[in-house]
Amino acid sequence: MTLATASHDDLDGLVTLLRACVADGASVGWVATPSPADARAFWRGCLAEQGAGRRRVVVARDGDRVVGTGQLIPAPLPNGRHRAEIAKLLVAPQARRRGIARAVMTALEDAARDDGRRLLILDTASAAAARLYEVTGWTRLGDVPGYALDTRGVAEPTTIFFKQLRDA
Ligand SMILES: CC(C)(COP(=O)(O)OP(=O)(O)OC[C@H]1O[C@@H](n2cnc3c(N)ncnc32)[C@H](O)[C@@H]1OP(=O)(O)O)[C@@H](O)C(=O)NCCC(=O)NCCS
């Protein structure tokens, strides 16, 4: 497995990854699996943001296949220049429990440090992800009730975590 900053060459792999994770039940923004065109538009937007310096998209590849991804989104305004959000951490269903998410998170934390970002925040509706954050030094702040709609249209809670980075 190798880690890299995402490029347009990863678009097809990212589309497949996102669609597989949502089809598998991930609550990462969609209530139903996005069409290939919608998924592609989403990732194109992310890469455009990355090109403008407003986010970093990391991909994990196994050979030519994209098996994982995650994003660092720095707070844009001056009083948040030490802060960033982590988003869209995804690992292909058949590639889980091999340490890929842990490696992607380490890469994102390194990128945050390089960018002078020492306070990270994220939210998750996933018990598996919550466990990952707990074992990698994140602090669970609490739950927001009724935050995001599930596949039945029911508003489910999300859990907020934060992490203060130390020097590497
Ligand atoms: C959450 C997710 C990213 C984890 O990816 P992963 O590559 O399987 O995670 P890792 O192998 O790096 O796991 C690292 C640690 O996290 C914890 N963990 C990960 N998945 C877990 C699970 N299903 N149940 C319990 N603990 C889990 C374990 O402590 C694990 O260490 P271990 O395998 O040595 O016990 C993956 O399940 C996923 O993509 N889920 C769907 C998308 C999603 O919900 N993303 C989170 C958005 S905030």
PDBQT file of the ligand as one rigid body, heavy atoms in Angstrom, charges set to zero:
ROOT
HETATM    1  C1  LIG A 201     -13.925   3.632   9.523  1.00  0.00    +0.000 C 
HETATM    2  C2  LIG A 201     -12.995   3.091   8.439  1.00  0.00    +0.000 C 
HETATM    3  C3  LIG A 201     -12.418   4.297   7.668  1.00  0.00    +0.000 C 
HETATM    4  C4  LIG A 201     -11.853   2.286   9.088  1.00  0.00    +0.000 C 
HETATM    5  O1  LIG A 201     -10.954   1.897   8.061  1.00  0.00    +0.000 OA
HETATM    6  P1  LIG A 201      -9.912   0.659   8.262  1.00  0.00    +0.000 P 
HETATM    7  O2  LIG A 201      -8.847   0.807   7.235  1.00  0.00    +0.000 OA
HETATM    8  O3  LIG A 201     -10.649  -0.620   8.302  1.00  0.00    +0.000 OA
HETATM    9  O4  LIG A 201      -9.313   0.981   9.702  1.00  0.00    +0.000 OA
HETATM   10  P2  LIG A 201      -7.908   0.424  10.277  1.00  0.00    +0.000 P 
HETATM   11  O5  LIG A 201      -7.645  -0.933   9.737  1.00  0.00    +0.000 OA
HETATM   12  O6  LIG A 201      -6.868   1.476  10.043  1.00  0.00    +0.000 OA
HETATM   13  O7  LIG A 201      -8.248   0.317  11.820  1.00  0.00    +0.000 OA
HETATM   14  C5  LIG A 201      -7.448   0.922  12.829  1.00  0.00    +0.000 C 
HETATM   15  C6  LIG A 201      -8.108   0.658  14.171  1.00  0.00    +0.000 C 
HETATM   16  O8  LIG A 201      -9.407   1.284  14.227  1.00  0.00    +0.000 OA
HETATM   17  C7  LIG A 201     -10.314   0.426  14.950  1.00  0.00    +0.000 C 
HETATM   18  N1  LIG A 201     -11.340  -0.093  14.034  1.00  0.00    +0.000 N 
HETATM   19  C8  LIG A 201     -11.389   0.048  12.690  1.00  0.00    +0.000 A 
HETATM   20  N2  LIG A 201     -12.505  -0.554  12.196  1.00  0.00    +0.000 NA
HETATM   21  C9  LIG A 201     -13.147  -1.074  13.261  1.00  0.00    +0.000 A 
HETATM   22  C10 LIG A 201     -14.356  -1.825  13.397  1.00  0.00    +0.000 A 
HETATM   23  N3  LIG A 201     -15.106  -2.140  12.332  1.00  0.00    +0.000 N 
HETATM   24  N4  LIG A 201     -14.726  -2.204  14.638  1.00  0.00    +0.000 NA
HETATM   25  C11 LIG A 201     -13.988  -1.886  15.716  1.00  0.00    +0.000 A 
HETATM   26  N5  LIG A 201     -12.817  -1.189  15.651  1.00  0.00    +0.000 NA
HETATM   27  C12 LIG A 201     -12.417  -0.795  14.438  1.00  0.00    +0.000 A 
HETATM   28  C13 LIG A 201      -9.465  -0.719  15.489  1.00  0.00    +0.000 C 
HETATM   29  O9  LIG A 201      -8.936  -0.303  16.736  1.00  0.00    +0.000 OA
HETATM   30  C14 LIG A 201      -8.381  -0.809  14.438  1.00  0.00    +0.000 C 
HETATM   31  O10 LIG A 201      -7.208  -1.435  14.913  1.00  0.00    +0.000 OA
HETATM   32  P3  LIG A 201      -7.090  -3.059  14.849  1.00  0.00    +0.000 P 
HETATM   33  O11 LIG A 201      -7.561  -3.501  13.490  1.00  0.00    +0.000 OA
HETATM   34  O12 LIG A 201      -5.635  -3.283  15.091  1.00  0.00    +0.000 OA
HETATM   35  O13 LIG A 201      -7.996  -3.549  15.943  1.00  0.00    +0.000 OA
HETATM   36  C15 LIG A 201     -13.762   2.158   7.459  1.00  0.00    +0.000 C 
HETATM   37  O14 LIG A 201     -14.476   1.204   8.215  1.00  0.00    +0.000 OA
HETATM   38  C16 LIG A 201     -14.720   2.866   6.526  1.00  0.00    +0.000 C 
HETATM   39  O15 LIG A 201     -14.336   3.324   5.447  1.00  0.00    +0.000 OA
HETATM   40  N6  LIG A 201     -16.006   2.969   6.917  1.00  0.00    +0.000 N 
HETATM   41  C17 LIG A 201     -17.018   3.578   6.059  1.00  0.00    +0.000 C 
HETATM   42  C18 LIG A 201     -16.795   5.053   5.882  1.00  0.00    +0.000 C 
HETATM   43  C19 LIG A 201     -16.870   5.801   7.184  1.00  0.00    +0.000 C 
HETATM   44  O16 LIG A 201     -17.785   5.646   7.970  1.00  0.00    +0.000 OA
HETATM   45  N7  LIG A 201     -15.844   6.658   7.374  1.00  0.00    +0.000 N 
HETATM   46  C20 LIG A 201     -15.732   7.473   8.547  1.00  0.00    +0.000 C 
HETATM   47  C21 LIG A 201     -16.222   8.829   8.240  1.00  0.00    +0.000 C 
HETATM   48  S1  LIG A 201     -15.952   9.900   9.651  1.00  0.00    +0.000 SA
ENDROOT
TORSDOF 0
